[in-house]
Amino acid sequence: MSNEVNLLSPVKVGPYELRNRLVMAPLTRNRARAGNVPGALNANYYAQRASAGLIITEASQVSPQGLGYPSTPGIYSQEQVEGWRLVTNAVHERGGRIFLQLWHVGRISHPSLQPDGALPVAPSAIAPEGEASTYEGQQPFVTPRALETDEIPGIVEQYRQGAENALAAGFDGVEIHSANGYLLDQFLQDGSNQRTDQYGGSIENRARLLLEVTEAVTSVWGAERVGVRLSPTGTFNSMYDSNPAALFSYVASALNRFGLAYLHLVEPRADADALKRWAKDIGNLNDKEVGLAARYFRPIFTGTIISAGGYDREQGNAVIAAGDADLVAYGRLFIANPDLPERFALNAPLNTPDRSTFYGGDERGYIDYPSLELQSA
């Protein structure tokens, strides 16, 4: 490779000097133990991938109410804190850095997953299309219960306490999950938020909860160790906004005041329809397939940008060399290649991910992908 900045160049994120610009993306794998507690299996999995410049863990619910899928880890109980400490210790022993992703799924849940069989909560009583994943299999989504205005400070407190617990578990920072159609994203977008109080209506009102959560989380960690994830073009989980360019431009600009570690953007490349809608909204940026969202938000967000969205090695190097993103997050490639930075450095062949083992199960498809060292032995 040339001397230009690329995936293998070091970079500073918040207070940390990272060895490279490859980020392990947050990846739901549904392998927590009973009680939604991480264990030794999870510690092994993350430790194998500690050569990433930064690991962002799978999304972890901040309360029992925030649960939306079977066997996902939480960050609200002492047992979960102790389980996550196994993970952070294992990653740190190998010289890695790891942030926890804080999560509340909102309406993307089911009464069978909720305390006392309650309805899931959301900004408005609007059901998403599709089916919920439950311990009894796929079941139709139900119409959620709209949160009362006086309940919302309790949601903010769930995130603040989750941040406290992540600090106790030994993480290097946290990421606020405000993407992919989960609770904070549901408040942002007017397809799911039809409230008439101070958390609904205008863009400023719909962004209020995310900004309050960010304020609470940064009060625990300091802003330089907190990131936020957005999916400006995403339609997953029945998401829609009438003016996404205006909404997400406002959100990115409003986040500038915190001085965050980074803004993590999910690119539209994996969804051609979303790409077309986004390109239409933002004008003449549809001439560039790689890093479209990062390119758009670069002049709006003044801090570090992580871009995620099906990149390969060459595309990742290109978006960094162009200056559109500072780091690139890899999901499936990190699942199948625990030593991905080394493989990129050598331009070595990559293992193929086994989709059938992505969600749930045991060691197979989780910690048994061979490293280059094992393959050459």
C-alpha positions, 0 to 999 in steps of 0.5 A, a space after each residue: 500500500 502507499 503512504 497515504 492514510 489507510 485502514 492500517 494507519 493508526 488513529 486517535 479516537 477520543 483519548 485512545 490511540 488505536 493501532 488501526 482503523 478497522 472497527 469490529 461492528 456491533 453484531 447481535 449473535 444471541 449467545 448470552 447465557 441464562 439471565 442474558 449474561 455474557 460468559 466465557 464463550 463470549 469472552 473468547 469470541 471478542 478476544 479472538 478479534 482484539 486486533 481490531 482498532 476498536 471493538 463495538 460489542 453487540 447491542 446490550 439492553 439497558 433494562 429488561 424492558 429493552 429486550 427484543 430478542 432471545 439470548 442477547 446480553 444486558 447491562 442492567 444486573 450485577 451478574 451481567 456486569 461480572 459477565 462483561 468483565 470477563 470480556 473486557 479483561 480478555 480483550 485488554 489482555 490482548 491489547 484491544 479496545 472495546 466499547 459497549 453498545 447501549 440498547 433499548 429495542 422499544 416496539 421491536 419486542 413481544 409480550 413474551 419477552 417483557 416483564 410480566 407479559 407487558 406490551 412493548 413501549 414506543 413513542 406511539 402506538 404503531 406496530 411495525 410490520 413483520 414478526 418478533 423473534 421469541 423463545 417460542 419462535 417467530 410471532 407477529 409484532 403487537 401494537 406497542 404502548 405509547 410511553 407517557 411523558 412522565 415515563 421518559 425520564 425513566 428511559 433516560 435513567 436506564 441509559 445512564 445506569 447502563 453507562 454506569 454499569 459498563 464503566 464498572 465492567 471495564 469497558 473503554 467507552 460506550 456507543 448509544 444505539 440510535 439506529 436500525 429502528 430501535 427505541 431512540 430511532 423510533 423517536 427520531 423518525 415521524 413514521 413511528 413518532 406521532 406524539 404531540 408532547 415535547 418529544 413529538 412533532 418538530 424535528 427538534 422535539 423528536 431529537 430531544 430523547 436522543 440528546 437527553 440520553 447522550 447528556 446522561 451517558 456523557 455525564 458518566 463517561 465524559 463525551 470523549 469516550 461516547 459514540 452515537 450510531 445512526 442509520 439515516 437511510 435505514 428502513 429496517 424495522 418499518 422505519 420511515 421519515 418524511 424528510 430524512 435529510 433534514 432530520 439527520 442533518 439536524 441530529 448530527 449538527 446537534 451532537 456536535 456540542 458534546 464533543 463525542 468520540 465519534 459518529 457511527 453511520 450505517 451506509 445505505 449501500 446494502 439497500 438499493 431502494 434506500 440508496 435511491 431515496 437518500 440520493 434523491 434527498 441529498 442531491 447529486 451525491 449518487 455518483 459515489 457508491 462508497 461512503 455516501 452517508 459519510 460523505 454527506 455528513 462530513 461537513 456537518 459533523 465536526 468529529 470522527 466518523 465511522 462508516 459501516 456498510 458492507 465494505 471490502 478492503 479496497 473500498 475501506 481504504 478508498 473511503 478513508 483515503 478520500 477523507 469521507 470517514 476516519 474508520 470503517 466498521 466490518 461485520 460479517 468479515 470480522 465474524 469469519 476472520 478473527 484476524 481481519 487486520 492481519 489478513 488485510 495487511 497481507 491481502 490474504 484470502 478471507 474465510 467465508 461467513 456461515 450465515 446459518 450460524 449467525 444467530 444463536 447456537 454454540 461454538 460453531 460459527 462463533 469461535 471456530 473460524 481459523 486464523 491465518 496462523 492455524 490455516 498455515 500450520 
